[in-house]
Amino acid sequence: MESLIYNSLTKSFVLLLALLATGTVSSQLLEEMEPRYSESIFGDMTAIGNSIMGNPQAIPYHGALDNQNIETVFVDIDSDDTTFNSSSARLSNPEPELSCLSLKKVFLYWAASDMEEE
């Protein structure tokens, strides 16, 4: 009898979880996002970026490991002991024969995460 009640409660619990999982999910979106730029442009597009996490400099990465097998540390390139994280990216002239480039639109996106105290 006890086993029958346990099985019934387990089935009810699983059914409740299934119903909750198929319900409406909401996010923490405070403002609806608007398109930043919507125009046809003819020509080339270049994107550059950098990372705040990487391999320790003593261990170069050659593409042989999975992400979960890589030790990562904060990238810190500025030789300033008061900072723990700095990085850079450099855009090379895609048409070096031209002395001047025409840029239609340039966007800078930046995001950060603070270092949690342990």
C-alpha positions as CSV (number, residue, x, y, z in Angstrom):
1,M,0.0,0.0,0.0
2,E,2.8,2.4,0.9
3,S,4.5,1.6,-2.4
4,L,1.3,2.4,-4.3
5,I,1.0,5.8,-2.6
6,Y,4.7,6.5,-3.3
7,N,4.3,5.6,-7.0
8,S,1.2,7.8,-7.2
9,L,3.0,10.8,-5.6
10,T,6.0,10.3,-7.9
11,K,3.8,10.2,-11.0
12,S,1.9,13.3,-9.8
13,F,5.2,15.1,-9.1
14,V,6.5,14.2,-12.6
15,L,3.2,15.4,-14.2
16,L,3.4,18.7,-12.3
17,L,7.0,19.2,-13.4
18,A,6.0,18.5,-17.0
19,L,3.1,20.9,-16.9
20,L,5.3,23.6,-15.4
21,A,8.0,23.1,-17.9
22,T,5.7,23.6,-20.8
23,G,4.2,26.8,-19.4
24,T,5.1,30.3,-20.5
25,V,8.7,31.3,-19.8
26,S,9.5,35.0,-19.3
27,S,12.9,36.7,-19.3
28,Q,14.3,39.7,-17.5
29,L,14.1,41.9,-20.5
30,L,13.5,45.4,-19.1
31,E,13.2,47.2,-22.5
32,E,12.5,45.8,-25.9
33,M,15.5,45.9,-28.1
34,E,15.3,48.1,-31.2
35,P,17.4,47.6,-34.4
36,R,20.6,49.6,-34.1
37,Y,21.1,49.9,-37.8
38,S,19.0,48.9,-40.7
39,E,20.4,49.9,-44.1
40,S,21.8,48.1,-47.1
41,I,25.5,48.8,-47.6
42,F,27.5,47.6,-50.5
43,G,31.1,46.7,-49.8
44,D,33.1,44.8,-47.2
45,M,32.5,44.3,-43.6
46,T,35.2,43.7,-41.0
47,A,34.7,42.6,-37.4
48,I,37.4,42.4,-34.7
49,G,37.2,41.5,-31.1
50,N,39.2,40.4,-28.1
51,S,38.7,38.3,-25.0
52,I,39.1,38.9,-21.3
53,M,39.8,35.2,-20.6
54,G,42.6,33.1,-22.1
55,N,45.4,30.6,-21.6
56,P,48.3,31.4,-19.2
57,Q,51.0,32.9,-21.4
58,A,53.4,30.0,-20.4
59,I,51.0,27.5,-22.0
60,P,50.3,28.3,-25.7
61,Y,47.1,26.9,-27.1
62,H,47.4,24.9,-30.4
63,G,43.8,23.8,-30.8
64,A,44.1,20.3,-29.5
65,L,42.0,20.5,-26.4
66,D,38.3,20.8,-25.6
67,N,37.1,24.0,-23.8
68,Q,36.6,22.1,-20.5
69,N,40.2,20.9,-20.5
70,I,41.7,24.4,-20.8
71,E,42.8,26.4,-17.8
72,T,41.8,30.0,-18.3
73,V,43.1,33.2,-16.6
74,F,42.3,36.9,-17.0
75,V,44.1,38.5,-19.9
76,D,46.3,41.3,-18.6
77,I,48.5,43.0,-21.2
78,D,49.1,46.5,-19.8
79,S,52.0,45.7,-17.3
80,D,50.1,47.7,-14.6
81,D,50.1,45.8,-11.3
82,T,47.0,47.7,-10.1
83,T,44.8,46.0,-12.8
84,F,44.0,42.4,-13.2
85,N,42.4,42.5,-16.6
86,S,43.2,44.4,-19.8
87,S,43.2,43.4,-23.5
88,S,43.3,45.0,-26.9
89,A,42.4,44.4,-30.5
90,R,44.0,46.0,-33.6
91,L,42.3,46.5,-37.0
92,S,44.7,46.3,-39.9
93,N,44.0,48.3,-43.0
94,P,42.1,45.8,-45.3
95,E,43.3,47.8,-48.4
96,P,46.8,48.9,-47.6
97,E,47.2,50.5,-51.1
98,L,44.6,53.1,-50.1
99,S,45.8,55.9,-47.8
100,C,42.3,56.7,-46.7
101,L,39.4,54.4,-45.9
102,S,35.7,55.3,-46.1
103,L,33.8,53.9,-43.0
104,K,30.0,53.9,-43.2
105,K,29.3,52.7,-39.7
106,V,31.4,51.7,-36.7
107,F,30.0,50.1,-33.5
108,L,31.8,49.5,-30.3
109,Y,30.2,47.0,-27.9
110,W,31.6,46.5,-24.5
111,A,30.6,44.1,-21.7
112,A,32.2,43.3,-18.3
113,S,32.0,41.1,-15.4
114,D,33.4,41.8,-12.0
115,M,35.8,39.5,-10.2
116,E,33.9,37.9,-7.4
117,E,35.5,37.8,-3.9
118,E,36.0,34.3,-2.7
